[in-house]
C-alpha cells in the first residue's frame, strides 16, 4: 500500500513537472516568435538579397563583355 | 572578358536576356529534338530546348521589368508558373525552376520581391519566347 502510494506520488510529481515545463515552454516560444515576426523593412530586404544571391547563382548569369 | 575568362557582372544579373544579343538555335533544332537537349546562350540568359526558345526575364523594377508588378503577381508567378503572375497568360517556360521555387514560404517570396524593388532599374525589353 505504502509502495503504491509512493509510486503514484512519484509519477504525479514527474507528470506535474513535465506539464509545468510544457506550459512554460510554449509561452517562451510565443514570446520569441512574436518578437521575431516583426522584422524591419530593412531586414526583409536584406533577407531578399540573401535569397536572391542563392537562387540567381544557379540560374541566369551575365558574363562581363 | 578577363584573363580568367568571363566573370559575372552583378550589376546586370537581374536584367534578363539583353535585348541587343540575338540568340537562335535554329541550326541545332535537329539535335535538340532528337536528343532532348537544351542549348544556352553564352550568358546563360537564353535557352533553346524542346519547348522552344526562352529568355530570362527582366526582374529589375523598370517598366520593362517588374516595375508595375504587385507583390501578389510576383507570388502567383512563382507559385503557379504564370507569366507576369496573371491569369490567362502563358506558362513560365523552362529552364526557370519555378516548380522548385513554388515551395518557398510567403515570407521568403515577399522578401525577394521587396529586395528586387530596391535594386537599380534597367531598361531592357527581353525578347518574347520563340519556336525552334
N, CA and C atoms of all chains as a GROMACS GRO file, in nm:
protein
  591
    1UNK      N    1   0.083  -0.122   0.000
    1UNK     CA    2   0.000   0.000   0.000
    1UNK      C    3   0.086   0.126   0.000
    2UNK      N    4   0.183   0.125   0.093
    2UNK     CA    5   0.273   0.240   0.100
    2UNK      C    6   0.352   0.257  -0.030
    3UNK      N    7   0.395   0.137  -0.080
    3UNK     CA    8   0.474   0.138  -0.202
    3UNK      C    9   0.394   0.195  -0.320
    4UNK      N   10   0.268   0.151  -0.329
    4UNK     CA   11   0.183   0.202  -0.437
    4UNK      C   12   0.160   0.352  -0.425
    5UNK      N   13   0.139   0.398  -0.302
    5UNK     CA   14   0.116   0.540  -0.280
    5UNK      C   15   0.239   0.621  -0.319
    6UNK      N   16   0.356   0.566  -0.281
    6UNK     CA   17   0.481   0.635  -0.314
    6UNK      C   18   0.500   0.645  -0.466
    7UNK      N   19   0.471   0.531  -0.532
    7UNK     CA   20   0.486   0.529  -0.677
    7UNK      C   21   0.391   0.628  -0.744
    8UNK      N   22   0.267   0.629  -0.693
    8UNK     CA   23   0.168   0.720  -0.750
    8UNK      C   24   0.212   0.865  -0.732
    9UNK      N   25   0.261   0.895  -0.614
    9UNK     CA   26   0.306   1.031  -0.586
    9UNK      C   27   0.424   1.068  -0.674
   10UNK      N   28   0.513   0.971  -0.693
   10UNK     CA   29   0.630   0.999  -0.776
   10UNK      C   30   0.590   1.028  -0.920
   11UNK      N   31   0.498   0.943  -0.969
   11UNK     CA   32   0.453   0.962  -1.108
   11UNK      C   33   0.384   1.096  -1.124
   12UNK      N   34   0.302   1.130  -1.026
   12UNK     CA   35   0.231   1.259  -1.031
   12UNK      C   36   0.329   1.375  -1.030
   13UNK      N   37   0.433   1.361  -0.945
   13UNK     CA   38   0.532   1.469  -0.936
   13UNK      C   39   0.602   1.489  -1.068
   14UNK      N   40   0.646   1.375  -1.125
   14UNK     CA   41   0.715   1.384  -1.255
   14UNK      C   42   0.621   1.440  -1.360
   15UNK      N   43   0.495   1.390  -1.355
   15UNK     CA   44   0.398   1.437  -1.452
   15UNK      C   45   0.373   1.586  -1.440
   16UNK      N   46   0.358   1.633  -1.318
   16UNK     CA   47   0.334   1.775  -1.296
   16UNK      C   48   0.454   1.858  -1.341
   17UNK      N   49   0.574   1.805  -1.313
   17UNK     CA   50   0.695   1.876  -1.354
   17UNK      C   51   0.698   1.894  -1.506
   18UNK      N   52   0.664   1.780  -1.573
   18UNK     CA   53   0.663   1.784  -1.719
   18UNK      C   54   0.557   1.880  -1.770
   19UNK      N   55   0.439   1.872  -1.708
   19UNK     CA   56   0.331   1.961  -1.751
   19UNK      C   57   0.367   2.107  -1.729
   20UNK      N   58   0.428   2.132  -1.613
   20UNK     CA   59   0.467   2.269  -1.584
   20UNK      C   60   0.562   2.321  -1.690
   21UNK      N   61   0.659   2.235  -1.722
   21UNK     CA   62   0.755   2.277  -1.824
   21UNK      C   63   0.688   2.294  -1.960
   22UNK      N   64   0.595   2.199  -1.987
   22UNK     CA   65   0.525   2.208  -2.115
   22UNK      C   66   0.447   2.339  -2.125
   23UNK      N   67   0.391   2.377  -2.014
   23UNK     CA   68   0.311   2.500  -2.016
   23UNK      C   69   0.398   2.624  -2.027
   24UNK      N   70   0.519   2.613  -1.972
   24UNK     CA   71   0.606   2.731  -1.977
   24UNK      C   72   0.672   2.747  -2.113
   25UNK      N   73   0.707   2.632  -2.173
   25UNK     CA   74   0.785   2.638  -2.298
   25UNK      C   75   0.713   2.711  -2.410
   26UNK      N   76   0.584   2.677  -2.434
   26UNK     CA   77   0.517   2.748  -2.542
   26UNK      C   78   0.508   2.898  -2.517
   27UNK      N   79   0.494   2.935  -2.392
   27UNK     CA   80   0.486   3.077  -2.361
   27UNK      C   81   0.616   3.145  -2.402
   28UNK      N   82   0.727   3.080  -2.370
   28UNK     CA   83   0.856   3.137  -2.406
   28UNK      C   84   0.872   3.141  -2.558
   29UNK      N   85   0.828   3.031  -2.623
   29UNK     CA   86   0.838   3.026  -2.769
   29UNK      C   87   0.752   3.134  -2.833
   30UNK      N   88   0.632   3.149  -2.779
   30UNK     CA   89   0.542   3.250  -2.835
   30UNK      C   90   0.603   3.389  -2.826
   31UNK      N   91   0.668   3.414  -2.714
   31UNK     CA   92   0.728   3.545  -2.696
   31UNK      C   93   0.837   3.567  -2.800
   32UNK      N   94   0.919   3.462  -2.818
   32UNK     CA   95   1.027   3.472  -2.916
   32UNK      C   96   0.970   3.490  -3.056
   33UNK      N   97   0.867   3.411  -3.087
   33UNK     CA   98   0.806   3.419  -3.220
   33UNK      C   99   0.748   3.558  -3.244
   34UNK      N  100   0.684   3.611  -3.143
   34UNK     CA  101   0.623   3.742  -3.158
   34UNK      C  102   0.729   3.848  -3.186
   35UNK      N  103   0.843   3.834  -3.116
   35UNK     CA  104   0.949   3.932  -3.138
   35UNK      C  105   1.010   3.916  -3.276
   36UNK      N  106   1.023   3.788  -3.322
   36UNK     CA  107   1.089   3.763  -3.449
   36UNK      C  108   0.996   3.784  -3.567
   37UNK      N  109   0.865   3.792  -3.542
   37UNK     CA  110   0.771   3.801  -3.654
   37UNK      C  111   0.753   3.944  -3.703
   38UNK      N  112   0.822   4.036  -3.644
   38UNK     CA  113   0.806   4.174  -3.688
   38UNK      C  114   0.941   4.232  -3.729
   39UNK      N  115   1.001   4.174  -3.835
   39UNK     CA  116   1.129   4.228  -3.880
   39UNK      C  117   1.109   4.365  -3.945
   40UNK      N  118   1.212   4.444  -3.944
   40UNK     CA  119   1.201   4.576  -4.006
   40UNK      C  120   1.203   4.560  -4.158
   41UNK      N  121   1.165   4.668  -4.228
   41UNK     CA  122   1.170   4.664  -4.375
   41UNK      C  123   1.312   4.635  -4.423
   42UNK      N  124   1.409   4.692  -4.352
   42UNK     CA  125   1.548   4.669  -4.391
   42UNK      C  126   1.586   4.523  -4.376
   43UNK      N  127   1.536   4.460  -4.270
   43UNK     CA  128   1.565   4.317  -4.250
   43UNK      C  129   1.504   4.234  -4.362
   44UNK      N  130   1.382   4.270  -4.402
   44UNK     CA  131   1.313   4.195  -4.508
   44UNK      C  132   1.390   4.206  -4.640
   45UNK      N  133   1.433   4.328  -4.671
   45UNK     CA  134   1.509   4.350  -4.795
   45UNK      C  135   1.641   4.272  -4.790
   46UNK      N  136   1.704   4.273  -4.672
   46UNK     CA  137   1.830   4.202  -4.659
   46UNK      C  138   1.810   4.052  -4.680
   47UNK      N  139   1.702   4.000  -4.629
   47UNK     CA  140   1.673   3.857  -4.650
   47UNK      C  141   1.647   3.829  -4.798
   48UNK      N  142   1.576   3.919  -4.862
   48UNK     CA  143   1.551   3.902  -5.005
   48UNK      C  144   1.680   3.902  -5.084
   49UNK      N  145   1.773   3.988  -5.047
   49UNK     CA  146   1.903   3.992  -5.115
   49UNK      C  147   1.977   3.860  -5.092
   50UNK      N  148   1.973   3.813  -4.970
   50UNK     CA  149   2.039   3.686  -4.936
   50UNK      C  150   1.982   3.573  -5.021
   51UNK      N  151   1.851   3.567  -5.030
   51UNK     CA  152   1.786   3.460  -5.108
   51UNK      C  153   1.819   3.473  -5.257
   52UNK      N  154   1.820   3.597  -5.305
   52UNK     CA  155   1.846   3.616  -5.448
   52UNK      C  156   1.987   3.572  -5.482
   53UNK      N  157   2.079   3.593  -5.390
   53UNK     CA  158   2.218   3.552  -5.417
   53UNK      C  159   2.227   3.401  -5.431
   54UNK      N  160   2.147   3.330  -5.358
   54UNK     CA  161   2.148   3.184  -5.368
   54UNK      C  162   2.079   3.140  -5.496
   55UNK      N  163   1.961   3.195  -5.521
   55UNK     CA  164   1.879   3.148  -5.633
   55UNK      C  165   1.938   3.185  -5.768
   56UNK      N  166   1.986   3.308  -5.781
   56UNK     CA  167   2.033   3.352  -5.912
   56UNK      C  168   2.167   3.289  -5.946
   57UNK      N  169   2.241   3.249  -5.846
   57UNK     CA  170   2.369   3.184  -5.874
   57UNK      C  171   2.349   3.056  -5.953
   58UNK      N  172   2.231   3.001  -5.945
   58UNK     CA  173   2.206   2.876  -6.016
   58UNK      C  174   2.128   2.898  -6.145
   59UNK      N  175   2.097   3.024  -6.176
   59UNK     CA  176   2.019   3.047  -6.298
   59UNK      C  177   2.094   3.143  -6.391
   60UNK      N  178   2.030   3.249  -6.430
   60UNK     CA  179   2.088   3.335  -6.531
   60UNK      C  180   2.213   3.408  -6.483
   61UNK      N  181   2.308   3.420  -6.570
   61UNK     CA  182   2.429   3.494  -6.537
   61UNK      C  183   2.459   3.590  -6.651
   62UNK      N  184   2.541   3.686  -6.623
   62UNK     CA  185   2.579   3.781  -6.727
   62UNK      C  186   2.730   3.795  -6.730
   63UNK      N  187   2.798   3.714  -6.808
   63UNK     CA  188   2.943   3.732  -6.818
   63UNK      C  189   2.976   3.873  -6.865
   64UNK      N  190   3.075   3.932  -6.806
   64UNK     CA  191   3.116   4.066  -6.847
   64UNK      C  192   3.166   4.063  -6.990
   65UNK      N  193   3.133   4.167  -7.064
   65UNK     CA  194   3.178   4.169  -7.204
   65UNK      C  195   3.320   4.225  -7.211
   66UNK      N  196   3.525   4.032  -7.101
   66UNK     CA  197   3.614   3.916  -7.089
   66UNK      C  198   3.740   3.955  -7.009
   67UNK      N  199   3.784   3.866  -6.929
   67UNK     CA  200   3.903   3.892  -6.847
   67UNK      C  201   4.007   3.783  -6.874
   68UNK      N  202   4.129   3.802  -6.819
   68UNK     CA  203   4.230   3.695  -6.837
   68UNK      C  204   4.183   3.562  -6.781
   69UNK      N  205   4.089   3.568  -6.688
   69UNK     CA  206   4.036   3.443  -6.630
   69UNK      C  207   3.912   3.392  -6.704
   70UNK      N  208   3.880   3.459  -6.814
   70UNK     CA  209   3.760   3.422  -6.887
   70UNK      C  210   3.645   3.511  -6.844
   71UNK      N  211   3.523   3.476  -6.880
   71UNK     CA  212   3.410   3.562  -6.844
   71UNK      C  213   3.385   3.560  -6.693
   72UNK      N  214   3.352   3.676  -6.639
   72UNK     CA  215   3.316   3.683  -6.496
   72UNK      C  216   3.178   3.745  -6.486
   73UNK      N  217   3.112   3.718  -6.379
   73UNK     CA  218   2.976   3.768  -6.364
   73UNK      C  219   2.974   3.919  -6.347
   74UNK      N  220   2.878   3.982  -6.412
   74UNK     CA  221   2.855   4.124  -6.394
   74UNK      C  222   2.734   4.138  -6.304
   75UNK      N  223   2.759   4.156  -6.175
   75UNK     CA  224   2.650   4.153  -6.078
   75UNK      C  225   2.551   4.268  -6.097
   76UNK      N  226   2.596   4.376  -6.162
   76UNK     CA  227   2.506   4.490  -6.182
   76UNK      C  228   2.400   4.459  -6.288
   77UNK      N  229   2.425   4.358  -6.369
   77UNK     CA  230   2.332   4.329  -6.479
   77UNK      C  231   2.256   4.198  -6.460
   78UNK      N  232   2.277   4.136  -6.346
   78UNK     CA  233   2.228   3.998  -6.334
   78UNK      C  234   2.076   3.984  -6.330
   79UNK      N  235   2.003   4.092  -6.303
   79UNK     CA  236   1.857   4.080  -6.298
   79UNK      C  237   1.788   4.138  -6.420
   80UNK      N  238   1.867   4.180  -6.519
   80UNK     CA  239   1.806   4.249  -6.634
   80UNK      C  240   1.750   4.153  -6.738
   81UNK      N  241   1.770   4.024  -6.720
   81UNK     CA  242   1.720   3.929  -6.817
   81UNK      C  243   1.810   3.921  -6.938
   82UNK      N  244   1.761   3.853  -7.040
   82UNK     CA  245   1.841   3.840  -7.162
   82UNK      C  246   1.854   3.977  -7.228
   83UNK      N  247   1.977   4.020  -7.257
   83UNK     CA  248   1.995   4.152  -7.320
   83UNK      C  249   1.926   4.161  -7.455
   84UNK      N  250   1.850   4.268  -7.472
   84UNK     CA  251   1.773   4.284  -7.597
   84UNK      C  252   1.864   4.293  -7.719
   85UNK      N  253   1.988   4.337  -7.697
   85UNK     CA  254   2.077   4.355  -7.812
   85UNK      C  255   2.166   4.233  -7.839
   86UNK      N  256   2.131   4.121  -7.780
   86UNK     CA  257   2.208   3.998  -7.806
   86UNK      C  258   2.118   3.894  -7.872
   87UNK      N  259   2.119   3.891  -8.003
   87UNK     CA  260   2.034   3.792  -8.071
   87UNK      C  261   2.077   3.649  -8.037
   88UNK      N  262   1.978   3.564  -8.027
   88UNK     CA  263   2.008   3.424  -7.998
   88UNK      C  264   1.918   3.335  -8.081
   89UNK      N  265   1.976   3.242  -8.147
   89UNK     CA  266   1.898   3.148  -8.227
   89UNK      C  267   1.962   3.010  -8.215
   90UNK      N  268   1.879   2.912  -8.214
   90UNK     CA  269   1.928   2.774  -8.210
   90UNK      C  270   1.872   2.696  -8.327
   91UNK      N  271   1.833   2.771  -8.430
   91UNK     CA  272   1.772   2.706  -8.546
   91UNK      C  273   1.863   2.599  -8.604
   92UNK      N  274   1.994   2.625  -8.601
   92UNK     CA  275   2.087   2.527  -8.660
   92UNK      C  276   2.103   2.403  -8.571
   93UNK      N  277   2.049   2.409  -8.452
   93UNK     CA  278   2.060   2.294  -8.362
   93UNK      C  279   1.925   2.227  -8.336
   94UNK      N  280   1.828   2.265  -8.417
   94UNK     CA  281   1.692   2.214  -8.398
   94UNK      C  282   1.687   2.061  -8.398
   95UNK      N  283   1.755   2.000  -8.494
   95UNK     CA  284   1.752   1.854  -8.502
   95UNK      C  285   1.814   1.791  -8.378
   96UNK      N  286   1.926   1.846  -8.335
   96UNK     CA  287   1.992   1.793  -8.215
   96UNK      C  288   1.902   1.805  -8.092
   97UNK      N  289   1.841   1.923  -8.079
   97UNK     CA  290   1.754   1.947  -7.963
   97UNK      C  291   1.636   1.851  -7.961
   98UNK      N  292   1.576   1.833  -8.077
   98UNK     CA  293   1.456   1.749  -8.081
   98UNK      C  294   1.487   1.599  -8.076
   99UNK      N  295   1.599   1.560  -8.133
   99UNK     CA  296   1.629   1.417  -8.135
   99UNK      C  297   1.696   1.370  -8.007
  100UNK      N  298   1.776   1.457  -7.946
  100UNK     CA  299   1.850   1.416  -7.826
  100UNK      C  300   1.789   1.472  -7.698
  101UNK      N  301   1.686   1.554  -7.713
  101UNK     CA  302   1.622   1.616  -7.597
  101UNK      C  303   1.723   1.691  -7.510
  102UNK      N  304   1.798   1.778  -7.575
  102UNK     CA  305   1.897   1.858  -7.502
  102UNK      C  306   1.856   2.004  -7.507
  103UNK      N  307   1.920   2.085  -7.425
  103UNK     CA  308   1.898   2.229  -7.426
  103UNK      C  309   2.030   2.297  -7.465
  104UNK      N  310   2.017   2.407  -7.534
  104UNK     CA  311   2.133   2.485  -7.575
  104UNK      C  312   2.120   2.623  -7.515
  105UNK      N  313   2.227   2.672  -7.451
  105UNK     CA  314   2.222   2.801  -7.385
  105UNK      C  315   2.305   2.905  -7.459
  106UNK      N  316   2.264   3.031  -7.441
  106UNK     CA  317   2.344   3.142  -7.493
  106UNK      C  318   2.469   3.155  -7.405
  107UNK      N  319   2.572   3.226  -7.454
  107UNK     CA  320   2.695   3.238  -7.374
  107UNK      C  321   2.671   3.295  -7.235
  108UNK      N  322   2.575   3.384  -7.222
  108UNK     CA  323   2.546   3.443  -7.092
  108UNK      C  324   2.448   3.364  -7.008
  109UNK      N  325   2.404   3.252  -7.058
  109UNK     CA  326   2.309   3.165  -6.989
  109UNK      C  327   2.173   3.231  -6.968
  110UNK      N  328   2.143   3.333  -7.049
  110UNK     CA  329   2.016   3.402  -7.030
  110UNK      C  330   1.912   3.364  -7.135
  111UNK      N  331   1.952   3.283  -7.230
  111UNK     CA  332   1.858   3.232  -7.330
  111UNK      C  333   1.881   3.082  -7.340
  112UNK      N  334   1.771   3.009  -7.358
  112UNK     CA  335   1.783   2.864  -7.366
  112UNK      C  336   1.690   2.812  -7.474
  113UNK      N  337   1.741   2.720  -7.552
  113UNK     CA  338   1.659   2.654  -7.654
  113UNK      C  339   1.647   2.508  -7.617
  114UNK      N  340   1.526   2.460  -7.617
  114UNK     CA  341   1.501   2.320  -7.583
  114UNK      C  342   1.377   2.274  -7.656
  115UNK      N  343   1.328   2.158  -7.623
  115UNK     CA  344   1.208   2.106  -7.689
  115UNK      C  345   1.089   2.202  -7.678
  116UNK      N  346   1.087   2.290  -7.580
  116UNK     CA  347   0.977   2.385  -7.560
  116UNK      C  348   0.987   2.506  -7.652
  117UNK      N  349   1.102   2.522  -7.719
  117UNK     CA  350   1.127   2.640  -7.800
  117UNK      C  351   1.244   2.718  -7.744
  118UNK      N  352   1.241   2.849  -7.764
  118UNK     CA  353   1.348   2.934  -7.712
  118UNK      C  354   1.291   3.025  -7.605
  119UNK      N  355   1.350   3.021  -7.489
  119UNK     CA  356   1.303   3.106  -7.378
  119UNK      C  357   1.415   3.199  -7.334
  120UNK      N  358   1.375   3.311  -7.278
  120UNK     CA  359   1.471   3.414  -7.238
  120UNK      C  360   1.448   3.453  -7.092
  121UNK      N  361   1.556   3.470  -7.019
  121UNK     CA  362   1.545   3.513  -6.880
  121UNK      C  363   1.476   3.649  -6.875
  122UNK      N  364   1.384   3.664  -6.784
  122UNK     CA  365   1.304   3.787  -6.775
  122UNK      C  366   1.381   3.898  -6.705
  123UNK      N  367   1.342   4.020  -6.737
  123UNK     CA  368   1.396   4.137  -6.666
  123UNK      C  369   1.317   4.149  -6.536
  124UNK      N  370   1.386   4.131  -6.425
  124UNK     CA  371   1.316   4.143  -6.295
  124UNK      C  372   1.369   4.260  -6.214
  125UNK      N  373   1.420   4.362  -6.287
  125UNK     CA  374   1.453   4.488  -6.219
  125UNK      C  375   1.324   4.571  -6.213
  126UNK      N  376   1.321   4.671  -6.125
  126UNK     CA  377   1.197   4.750  -6.111
  126UNK      C  378   1.178   4.856  -6.219
  127UNK      N  379   1.214   4.823  -6.340
  127UNK     CA  380   1.192   4.912  -6.454
  127UNK      C  381   1.056   4.879  -6.516
  128UNK      N  382   1.004   4.970  -6.597
  128UNK     CA  383   0.876   4.941  -6.665
  128UNK      C  384   0.889   4.821  -6.759
  129UNK      N  385   1.009   4.797  -6.808
  129UNK     CA  386   1.030   4.680  -6.894
  129UNK      C  387   1.054   4.554  -6.812
  130UNK      N  388   1.055   4.569  -6.680
  130UNK     CA  389   1.074   4.455  -6.591
  130UNK      C  390   0.953   4.436  -6.502
  131UNK      N  391   0.976   4.438  -6.372
  131UNK     CA  392   0.865   4.417  -6.279
  131UNK      C  393   0.822   4.547  -6.212
  132UNK      N  394   0.854   4.660  -6.279
  132UNK     CA  395   0.821   4.790  -6.220
  132UNK      C  396   0.674   4.807  -6.187
  133UNK      N  397   0.588   4.747  -6.269
  133UNK     CA  398   0.443   4.764  -6.247
  133UNK      C  399   0.382   4.644  -6.176
  134UNK      N  400   0.463   4.548  -6.143
  134UNK     CA  401   0.410   4.428  -6.078
  134UNK      C  402   0.370   4.455  -5.933
  135UNK      N  403   0.268   4.383  -5.889
  135UNK     CA  404   0.235   4.385  -5.748
  135UNK      C  405   0.301   4.263  -5.682
  136UNK      N  406   0.303   4.270  -5.551
  136UNK     CA  407   0.359   4.157  -5.475
  136UNK      C  408   0.278   4.030  -5.504
  137UNK      N  409   0.147   4.045  -5.516
  137UNK     CA  410   0.061   3.930  -5.542
  137UNK      C  411   0.094   3.866  -5.678
  138UNK      N  412   0.124   3.950  -5.777
  138UNK     CA  413   0.161   3.898  -5.908
  138UNK      C  414   0.290   3.817  -5.900
  139UNK      N  415   0.386   3.871  -5.826
  139UNK     CA  416   0.514   3.804  -5.813
  139UNK      C  417   0.495   3.666  -5.748
  140UNK      N  418   0.416   3.663  -5.644
  140UNK     CA  419   0.394   3.536  -5.574
  140UNK      C  420   0.320   3.437  -5.665
  141UNK      N  421   0.222   3.486  -5.739
  141UNK     CA  422   0.148   3.398  -5.829
  141UNK      C  423   0.237   3.343  -5.940
  142UNK      N  424   0.326   3.428  -5.990
  142UNK     CA  425   0.418   3.384  -6.095
  142UNK      C  426   0.504   3.269  -6.047
  143UNK      N  427   0.555   3.282  -5.927
  143UNK     CA  428   0.644   3.177  -5.876
  143UNK      C  429   0.563   3.054  -5.831
  144UNK      N  430   0.450   3.077  -5.769
  144UNK     CA  431   0.372   2.964  -5.717
  144UNK      C  432   0.304   2.883  -5.826
  145UNK      N  433   0.255   2.953  -5.929
  145UNK     CA  434   0.174   2.885  -6.031
  145UNK      C  435   0.240   2.882  -6.169
  146UNK      N  436   0.357   2.943  -6.179
  146UNK     CA  437   0.426   2.941  -6.307
  146UNK      C  438   0.353   3.018  -6.416
  147UNK      N  439   0.287   3.126  -6.378
  147UNK     CA  440   0.212   3.208  -6.475
  147UNK      C  441   0.296   3.330  -6.512
  148UNK      N  442   0.316   3.351  -6.641
  148UNK     CA  443   0.390   3.467  -6.685
  148UNK      C  444   0.323   3.595  -6.634
  149UNK      N  445   0.401   3.684  -6.581
  149UNK     CA  446   0.356   3.810  -6.522
  149UNK      C  447   0.264   3.790  -6.401
  150UNK      N  448   0.250   3.668  -6.358
  150UNK     CA  449   0.165   3.642  -6.241
  150UNK      C  450   0.019   3.674  -6.264
  151UNK      N  451  -0.025   3.655  -6.389
  151UNK     CA  452  -0.164   3.689  -6.423
  151UNK      C  453  -0.234   3.569  -6.484
  152UNK      N  454  -0.364   3.560  -6.457
  152UNK     CA  455  -0.446   3.453  -6.515
  152UNK      C  456  -0.452   3.470  -6.667
  153UNK      N  457  -0.457   3.359  -6.736
  153UNK     CA  458  -0.472   3.364  -6.881
  153UNK      C  459  -0.344   3.390  -6.955
  154UNK      N  460  -0.232   3.398  -6.884
  154UNK     CA  461  -0.104   3.420  -6.953
  154UNK      C  462  -0.038   3.286  -6.980
  155UNK      N  463   0.067   3.290  -7.060
  155UNK     CA  464   0.138   3.165  -7.091
  155UNK      C  465   0.211   3.114  -6.967
  156UNK      N  466   0.243   2.985  -6.968
  156UNK     CA  467   0.321   2.934  -6.856
  156UNK      C  468   0.466   2.985  -6.862
  157UNK      N  469   0.527   2.996  -6.746
  157UNK     CA  470   0.670   3.030  -6.742
  157UNK      C  471   0.746   2.908  -6.794
  158UNK      N  472   0.834   2.932  -6.889
  158UNK     CA  473   0.899   2.823  -6.961
  158UNK      C  474   1.026   2.774  -6.890
  159UNK      N  475   1.067   2.652  -6.922
  159UNK     CA  476   1.197   2.606  -6.874
  159UNK      C  477   1.305   2.699  -6.932
  160UNK      N  478   1.421   2.709  -6.868
  160UNK     CA  479   1.464   2.632  -6.751
  160UNK      C  480   1.432   2.699  -6.617
  161UNK      N  481   1.342   2.798  -6.615
  161UNK     CA  482   1.308   2.861  -6.488
  161UNK      C  483   1.255   2.754  -6.391
  162UNK      N  484   1.321   2.734  -6.280
  162UNK     CA  485   1.282   2.624  -6.189
  162UNK      C  486   1.170   2.661  -6.092
  163UNK      N  487   1.063   2.722  -6.147
  163UNK     CA  488   0.955   2.763  -6.056
  163UNK      C  489   0.889   2.645  -5.984
  164UNK      N  490   0.887   2.523  -6.045
  164UNK     CA  491   0.828   2.412  -5.968
  164UNK      C  492   0.901   2.384  -5.838
  165UNK      N  493   1.028   2.424  -5.831
  165UNK     CA  494   1.100   2.412  -5.704
  165UNK      C  495   1.079   2.536  -5.618
  166UNK      N  496   1.087   2.653  -5.684
  166UNK     CA  497   1.074   2.778  -5.608
  166UNK      C  498   0.936   2.795  -5.545
  167UNK      N  499   0.836   2.728  -5.602
  167UNK     CA  500   0.700   2.748  -5.551
  167UNK      C  501   0.686   2.701  -5.407
  168UNK      N  502   0.782   2.622  -5.362
  168UNK     CA  503   0.776   2.573  -5.224
  168UNK      C  504   0.829   2.673  -5.122
  169UNK      N  505   0.877   2.786  -5.169
  169UNK     CA  506   0.925   2.888  -5.076
  169UNK      C  507   0.807   2.943  -4.995
  170UNK      N  508   0.838   2.992  -4.878
  170UNK     CA  509   0.733   3.047  -4.794
  170UNK      C  510   0.688   3.184  -4.847
  171UNK      N  511   0.571   3.226  -4.805
  171UNK     CA  512   0.524   3.359  -4.842
  171UNK      C  513   0.624   3.466  -4.796
  172UNK      N  514   0.677   3.445  -4.676
  172UNK     CA  515   0.770   3.543  -4.620
  172UNK      C  516   0.894   3.556  -4.710
  173UNK      N  517   0.945   3.443  -4.756
  173UNK     CA  518   1.064   3.448  -4.841
  173UNK      C  519   1.033   3.512  -4.976
  174UNK      N  520   0.919   3.478  -5.033
  174UNK     CA  521   0.882   3.536  -5.162
  174UNK      C  522   0.861   3.687  -5.149
  175UNK      N  523   0.798   3.727  -5.040
  175UNK     CA  524   0.777   3.871  -5.017
  175UNK      C  525   0.909   3.943  -4.998
  176UNK      N  526   1.002   3.877  -4.929
  176UNK     CA  527   1.134   3.937  -4.907
  176UNK      C  528   1.207   3.953  -5.040
  177UNK      N  529   1.198   3.851  -5.125
  177UNK     CA  530   1.262   3.860  -5.256
  177UNK      C  531   1.204   3.976  -5.337
  178UNK      N  532   1.072   3.986  -5.336
  178UNK     CA  533   1.007   4.093  -5.412
  178UNK      C  534   1.048   4.230  -5.356
  179UNK      N  535   1.050   4.240  -5.224
  179UNK     CA  536   1.088   4.367  -5.162
  179UNK      C  537   1.230   4.406  -5.202
  180UNK      N  538   1.319   4.307  -5.205
  180UNK     CA  539   1.458   4.336  -5.244
  180UNK      C  540   1.465   4.379  -5.391
  181UNK      N  541   1.397   4.303  -5.477
  181UNK     CA  542   1.402   4.335  -5.620
  181UNK      C  543   1.350   4.476  -5.648
  182UNK      N  544   1.258   4.520  -5.566
  182UNK     CA  545   1.203   4.656  -5.585
  182UNK      C  546   1.303   4.765  -5.545
  183UNK      N  547   1.411   4.726  -5.475
  183UNK     CA  548   1.507   4.826  -5.429
  183UNK      C  549   1.628   4.839  -5.522
  184UNK      N  550   1.643   4.743  -5.616
  184UNK     CA  551   1.764   4.747  -5.698
  184UNK      C  552   1.748   4.847  -5.811
  185UNK      N  553   1.858   4.875  -5.879
  185UNK     CA  554   1.857   4.975  -5.985
  185UNK      C  555   1.776   4.926  -6.106
  186UNK      N  556   1.680   5.006  -6.152
  186UNK     CA  557   1.602   4.965  -6.269
  186UNK      C  558   1.690   4.963  -6.394
  187UNK      N  559   1.671   4.864  -6.476
  187UNK     CA  560   1.745   4.856  -6.603
  187UNK      C  561   1.644   4.843  -6.716
  188UNK      N  562   1.654   4.935  -6.810
  188UNK     CA  563   1.563   4.931  -6.924
  188UNK      C  564   1.610   4.825  -7.022
  189UNK      N  565   1.535   4.720  -7.034
  189UNK     CA  566   1.574   4.610  -7.123
  189UNK      C  567   1.450   4.528  -7.157
  190UNK      N  568   1.407   4.540  -7.280
  190UNK     CA  569   1.290   4.464  -7.324
  190UNK      C  570   1.335   4.328  -7.374
  191UNK      N  571   1.308   4.228  -7.294
  191UNK     CA  572   1.350   4.092  -7.326
  191UNK      C  573   1.266   4.037  -7.441
  192UNK      N  574   1.330   3.968  -7.536
  192UNK     CA  575   1.252   3.910  -7.648
  192UNK      C  576   1.146   3.813  -7.598
  193UNK      N  577   1.041   3.800  -7.677
  193UNK     CA  578   0.936   3.702  -7.643
  193UNK      C  579   0.984   3.560  -7.678
  194UNK      N  580   0.927   3.461  -7.613
  194UNK     CA  581   0.965   3.323  -7.646
  194UNK      C  582   0.942   3.294  -7.794
  195UNK      N  583   1.023   3.206  -7.846
  195UNK     CA  584   1.014   3.173  -7.988
  195UNK      C  585   1.002   3.021  -8.005
  196UNK      N  586   0.951   2.982  -8.120
  196UNK     CA  587   0.952   2.839  -8.151
  196UNK      C  588   1.087   2.805  -8.213
  197UNK      N  589   1.121   2.681  -8.213
  197UNK     CA  590   1.251   2.640  -8.266
  197UNK      C  591   1.258   2.662  -8.416
   0.00000   0.00000   0.00000
